[in-house]
Amino acid sequence: MKSVSIPSRLWYDNVERSLTFPDRWEVDNLTSPGFEKPGLSEEEIREKVAHPVEGPQLSELAAGRKQAVIVFDDMTRPTPVKAVVPHILEQLHKAGMKKDQIRFLWALGSHGAYDMISARKKLGDEIVENYAVYNHDPFQNTVRVGRTPTGVELWFNREFMSCDLKIGIGCITAHVHVGFGGGAKLILPGVAGIETINQFHNQLYRDPGRTGLGNFDNNIMRSECDAAGDLAGLNFKVDCLINRKGEIANLYAGPFRATHAAGASEGKEHYGIPFSSGYDIVVSNAYGKANESAIAMLLALVAMKPGGQATAVLISDAPEGQVPHYVMRSWGTDYGGRHYTHKGPGFVPLLMKKLVVLNPHPDRTSLDLICHNDDAVVVKTWKETLKILEQDYPGEARVAVIQDGTMQYMKPQA
C-alpha cells in the first residue's frame, strides 16, 4: 500500500493522519513550499514584532495612548495568537500601558461567539486570566464611521472604536473572496456590523473576475477591506504565514497595507500548489480551517478530471462542527443568511461521480454550504472511505491528495 500523511485536528491533538492507497493507483501529494517550512522560534517572532517592515515600533505608537484593543482572528483561522501576544504586550507595557488599559476582541465577523475554552486555546491561560476578552456582536453596539468609496456603509464594534490604539493579529492564507486573507480583513468583516458585512459580501457580484481564490492583484473586495482599515484607524497589524503544523513560518508587523502586501507576495509561493488536474479521485483535506471545510471543495473541483466522472473526498475533521455563519449558512429547513442558497438534492451528480465526506463527528447540517446532505456519502473513518473508493475504482486510478484545501490554492495554468 502507498501512504500519504496529512495534518489534522489543529485545535485538538494536532496530529498527522496517514492515508493509504492501493499500489495499483498513481498517487500525487499536492502541497506547497511554505507548508513544509519550519516554524519561527520565540526569539524570531519577538524580533519581527519589535522591528516592523515599515513605520515606527509599536512601543512608539503606544506612547501616550489611553486605551488599546488587540483584535485577533477566531477558531476558523489557524493563527497561533498566543505565540505573538507576549511580544505585543511587551511593546505596550514598555510604552507605559497597564493591564486595565488593554483588552482583547475576537474578530468574529458574522460567525458565532466563542467561550473561554476556545479563548484559552487561542490566547493561552495567562491572557484569559489577566486581560478582558470580548466577543464581537455584529447585531448591536456598533458605531458608524462612514462609507467606502463604493458606498459600503461602515459600522464597527463599539469597544474597538472607543480605543485610541488599534492592533490586529491574524494570518495570511489563500482566500475564496479576497484572494489572500490578512491585512484589514480582520476589521472588515471581522469587527463590523451585520449590515456592513452583508454589503461587503455584495461585492462578490459586482465584478466576479476581480475576486476569488489567490486573486490578489486588483481585488475589489480587498479594496473594501483597505478602505475600512483606513476609516476605522487600524494602527498596527501582525500578519502570519502558517505551515503544516499550525506554526508561524513567517511574520510581518507594521502598517496593515505593508504587512499584507509583503505577506500576500510571499503567500503566492508559500501556499501555491503547481497546477495539476485530470484526477479520477481528489482527496481534499481541511486542516487550518477545518470548521469551514466547504472551502476545500473548490480545489477538489479544479483538480478533478472533467466530465463528471471523478470522485471527491472531503476530509472534514472538526469535532465542534462547522462554524455558525449568520450570512452564509442555513438557519432553518430551507432558508438562512442573506447570502445563503438552499441546495436541493441532485446538484452534486452534475459535477462529479460521487462525493465522499470523511467526518468523524457528522451532523445533518454540516454540508449546507456544499450540497444537500443526501448528495454525499458521509463516513467516519479512512477505512470506510477506502472501501468505497476501491469498489468504484477496481483498476488503475489517478489520485491527488491536497494537503490543505482551506489554506492553499492552485496556481494558474502556465
C-alpha positions, -999 to +999 in steps of 0.1 A: +000+000+000+010+036-007+006+062+020+004+100+023+005+119+056-018+149+061-022+173+090-053+170+112-072+184+142-053+216+147-071+229+178-071+194+195-043+169+194-028+184+162-016+152+146-007+137+113-032+114+097-019+086+074-040+079+042-033+046+025-039+037-012-036+005-033-003+001-051-021+000-085-031+036-082-009+066-091-010+089-061+003+125-061+008+145-030-002+181-039+014+206-015+032+239-015+067+250-005+057+271+025+036+244+040+068+224+047+088+253+062+098+251+099+082+274+125+099+305+138+115+305+172+101+326+200+130+350+196+125+353+159+088+362+165+099+387+191+123+404+167+098+406+139+072+422+161+097+446+175+110+457+141+082+464+117+085+461+080+076+498+078+068+527+102+075+531+139+078+504+165+047+496+184+061+510+216+064+543+199+029+542+186+016+533+221+033+562+238+007+585+253-022+563+243-051+558+267-067+526+257-056+497+234-076+469+218-060+438+203-082+423+177-074+386+169-088+361+145-112+333+156-111+295+155-118+294+118-082+306+113-050+287+122-031+317+137-014+307+170-021+341+185-007+331+219+028+329+202+025+366+192+007+382+221+035+383+247+057+403+223+028+427+216+022+432+253+059+437+259+058+467+235+027+481+251+040+478+287+073+493+275+053+524+265+038+525+300+004+510+293-012+490+322-032+458+320-065+476+326-058+498+295-057+467+272-084+444+261-087+416+235-115+413+209-125+383+188-127+392+151-158+371+146-174+389+116-207+371+113-195+339+130-209+326+163-194+337+196-168+316+215-164+305+251-133+306+273-122+271+264-116+284+229-101+316+242-075+296+262-066+276+231-062+307+210-047+332+236-033+310+264-042+309+300-021+339+310-041+363+288-075+349+297-068+352+334-053+387+333-069+407+305-105+413+294-115+392+264-147+401+245-167+385+217-178+408+188-215+412+184-224+422+148-261+429+157-257+456+183-233+481+200-218+492+167-207+527+157-210+543+122-177+556+108-186+564+072-187+547+038-161+531+015-156+548-020-181+522-035-208+530-009-205+502+017-217+518+049-193+511+077-204+502+113-178+488+137-177+473+171-182+500+198-153+487+221-130+487+191-138+522+181-135+535+217-098+527+218-071+551+205-047+523+197-060+495+175-038+464+169-046+433+149-032+398+149-041+374+121-028+353+093-024+354+056-038+324+037-054+320+003-090+331+005-120+324-017-131+360-019-103+385-012-075+364-028-054+363+003-067+369+038-049+391+063-044+429+064-076+448+072-099+419+065-096+414+103-116+446+106-140+442+076-158+419+082-140+409+115-155+436+138-181+450+115-219+452+120-242+427+102-255+451+075-219+462+067-209+426+064-238+419+041-230+449+019-193+437+018-203+403+005-224+420-022-192+430-038-189+393-049-214+400-076-201+435-087-172+421-107-166+384-101-134+385-122-118+407-096-124+384-066-115+348-059-091+323-045-055+335-048-066+365-068-046+392-050-040+418-077-067+444-082-092+425-060-123+447-054-131+431-020-095+437-008-100+473-017-131+474+005-110+460+034-083+485+029-107+514+028-123+501+060-090+498+077-082+534+070-115+547+082-116+526+113-080+536+122-062+503+124-028+513+137-007+482+137-010+447+123+007+414+126+002+390+096+015+354+099+021+327+073+014+292+086+030+258+080+016+223+081+019+221+119-001+253+125+031+271+134+042+306+122+066+301+093+070+339+088+056+371+101+052+407+091+044+435+115+036+472+109+010+492+089-017+468+076-012+477+040+025+470+042+022+437+061-005+424+037+014+434+006+045+416+018+027+386+032+005+381+001+035+384-021+052+356-002+019+338+001+017+333-037+046+308-034+041+298+002+006+284-004+007+279-041+003+243-055+018+239-090-012+234-114-023+198-117-056+184-129-073+155-146-075+132-115-100+104-110-100+108-073-092+140-054-088+139-016-090+175-003-081+179+034-095+207+056-069+215+083-063+252+090-099+260+086-115+226+094-147+242+107-150+259+073-143+228+053-165+237+024-137+258+011-116+227+004-141+216-022-130+244-045-096+229-050-110+195-055-131+207-084-101+223-101-080+191-098-107+167-109-110+151-143-137+170-162-169+153-174-185+144-141-168+110-137-143+118-109-148+114-072-141+139-045-132+131-009-136+159+016-118+154+049-137+175+075-125+166+110-138+194+132-153+179+164-170+212+172-188+212+138-189+238+111-188+274+124-222+292+127-223+319+100-251+345+101-246+355+064-236+323+046-252+293+064-287+279+069-308+289+099-338+267+091-351+240+068-347+259+035-335+294+045-306+311+060-284+342+060-286+369+033-261+351+011-272+316+018-285+295-011-306+264-003-293+233-021-319+206-031-308+171-039-292+164-073-266+191-075-235+170-068-242+144-096-240+173-121-204+179-110-189+146-101-194+108-099-195+108-061-188+130-031-174+112+000-171+132+032-149+118+059-163+133+091-157+115+124-183+138+141-211+143+114-243+163+118-272+168+094-264+205+087-226+204+082-228+203+044-253+232+039-227+253+021-219+225-004-249+204-011-280+186+001-270+161+028-283+132+007-260+140-022-229+130-002-218+097+013-207+105+049-183+081+067-163+083+099-131+066+091-105+064+063-110+026+062-147+032+052-136+058+027-110+035+010-135+007+008-159+029-012-131+041-035-118+006-042-152-006-051-156+023-076-121+020-090-111-017-091-084-010-117-060+019-121-067+054-110-050+088-107-053+102-072-045+136-059-041+144-021-044+181-014-027+187+020-050+216+030-077+228+006-086+256+031-052+274+031-036+265-002-046+273-038-039+260-072-016+283-093-029+293-127-021+270-155+011+281-173 
